[in-house]
Amino acid sequence: MPVVPPGPPSPSTPELPLAQALRRDRRRVVLAYLVMALAWIACSDAAVQLLTDDIETAAHWQTAKGAFFVVASATLLYLLLRPLAQHVLQTHARLEDSETRHRQMFQGNPGPILVYDLESLAILDVNPAASSLFGWSREEFMAMPVTALWPGGDTPALADKLEQIRAQPEQLCVITADLVLRDGSHRRMEMRSNAIDYAGHRARLLIAIDRTSEDQALRRRDQALARVEEAHEMARIGAWEVDPATGLGRYSNQVYQLLGRRPPEARRWHRFEELLVPADPATAALAEQLLQDMGNAPVQIDVLLPLLAMDGRALMVHLRAQSGSDDAGRPRVLGTLQDVTEREQSRRLLREREEQFRELVRVLPDGVVILSEEHVLYANACAAAQFGYGQHTLLGEPLSELVAAEDLARVRAQLFAPIPLPSTGAAEVIGMLRLDGERFQAGLAVGDVRYGGRNCKLLIVRDLSEPERIRAALETSNRELQAMAGRLFSLQEDERRAISRDLHDDIGQAITAMKLSAYAAQDEADAQRRDEDLAQIIQLADATVGKLRDISMLLRPPQLDALGLEAALRWQASVLFRSAAIELLPDIQTLPRRPCGDIEQACFRIAQESLTNVLRHARASQVSLQLHDVDDQGLHLQVRDDGEGFDPDGPRGLGLIVMRERAQSVGGTLTIESAHGAGTLVDLYLPYRSSDPATPDSLDY
């Protein structure tokens, strides 16, 4: 801030201490000098007259008196003016120091300051902050008028303002306008100016305050408020305030719109309950209690209220409120009202979907395991059963306890691969471990999932033990079928060959012998010998018929068709063990109804094969044959012997394979239990009606 030389004080301006001291000491010095001079003149002349009458001597005394007076008056003047001079010097030094400090303050002020002549509008001085802000140097400022800082369109308004300042120069003037910088950009400035005397000029000290950031902040605030209003409208939120002393409140337009009402033209105070239409009596009681609570301090409300809109729509609103104050500091209850109908419906649907998904995971036949840092966070019931754990004891188990050691690295690589490994279309087969240490094969599928707010790994575990067992059994069955098919063809050819041989060797020879005997009888003249030939023919015919009957019974026992399954089994057992050293214990009960043909045939052939195996291989002393009904749903056949037995897991003969295939082909089940030295049990269950009526004839041999 520039220091200007002081002018004559105005009547209203108080005198400075220096001026007062100069005025006081000036009078004191003059008066003291006059008094001393007058006293000296009067006293010295009288003294000279008293001392001498001689004129020459008197002249010498007058000369000495004058010299003394000059020296004394000079000394006195020095003594009188010395304090005044010191005071003047000190005051001048303080004035120089004050001017230096004010100049430093002017130069170092961070705000732009300009001094301009009120009449010519020329800029007289600027501080560095003004040069830095506007971009002109001090010399360039000194060469331009202050009006150059205003945009061209503001010139008329600036002229009017300058006239007002000239009319009242002593008044403080505050102006807000856009000023032009050297680069052509505009800055919003608030300017305060007051009158000063600058080196004899009527000048104005202009302090500029940059309000650009504040204006931008205000604009951003207004834009933010507008966006908040838009967000409130999009989020279906309305704001409100209630005076707890009167119970009256004011509400935003969104509140009226959310409740299906038309907003008033001007915001007015009215009661909250005039807007609320409770959906049920319980909500009405709750709303009344909330309104009563608003009259008490402090207030903290956060509830869901089911309401009805004016058009009858059911609404679910979220009411929040808390104690606060308005801009004037008066107590208010400030709150919001949000329409959460769709959100609550979505939450309800989400809960239903979560319950459905939880139930789906619970009943899923595959194991579902969620891992966090290789430890189990969740496992469904199927997973707990797969690994041999209880419902909850699987939680917290490490991955290393669930996966076989040789497959653990492969599982970890699949779990923590930065890029998901390419899928082959099927779950990868991994060796897994049960709680008791038993190993089983499982198909493993891996995925990412969020659980408990954490990123986790999802494992779908499918126990492949039973499918693998079935596959192995199927492969074994296929091999057995292939072997059986080849063996059947061989057996059929052997049977055809045996039948052909029997027909050719026995039946053919017998018929040939009968033919020759018939020719001989035809030509025989002796009646007795003719009768012998005819008797021989009859004997050969009877033997041939017996052989034909035996061959027919081997192919298809007639008792099975004529008398049924029970009689056929009794006959077959008696025929087989008629001359054997094995005790037969038959227990064949009468069935409540007759099975269909293929069931009878399968049961008879299985029994026939079982009894034949006892005769050929068992070396048994006793065999029991049992047949009885099972709840009128099927028949149960058991053939048990006390022979040597065999290893059921070892190689099996074709007869056992054929027996099992016969049972399965008609919908039955066959179980063979045996062990070395413990005998053999053939346990057969068959329904009364076959599941496959088209039983292949090729199995009947």
Helices and strands as residue ranges (DSSP letters): H 17-51, H 55-108, E 113-117, E 123-126, H 128-134, H 138-142, G 146-149, G 152-154, H 155-167, E 173-180, E 186-198, E 201-210, H 212-235, E 237-242, E 248-251, H 253-258, E 270-271, G 272-274, H 281-293, E 300-308, E 314-325, E 331-339, H 341-363, E 367-372, E 375-379, H 381-386, G 399-401, H 405-415, E 428-433, E 439-451, E 454-463, H 465-502, I 503-508, H 509-523, H 527-555, H 558-562, H 565-576, E 583-588, H 597-613, I 614-618, E 622-630, E 634-641, H 654-665, E 669-674, E 680-687, G 697-699
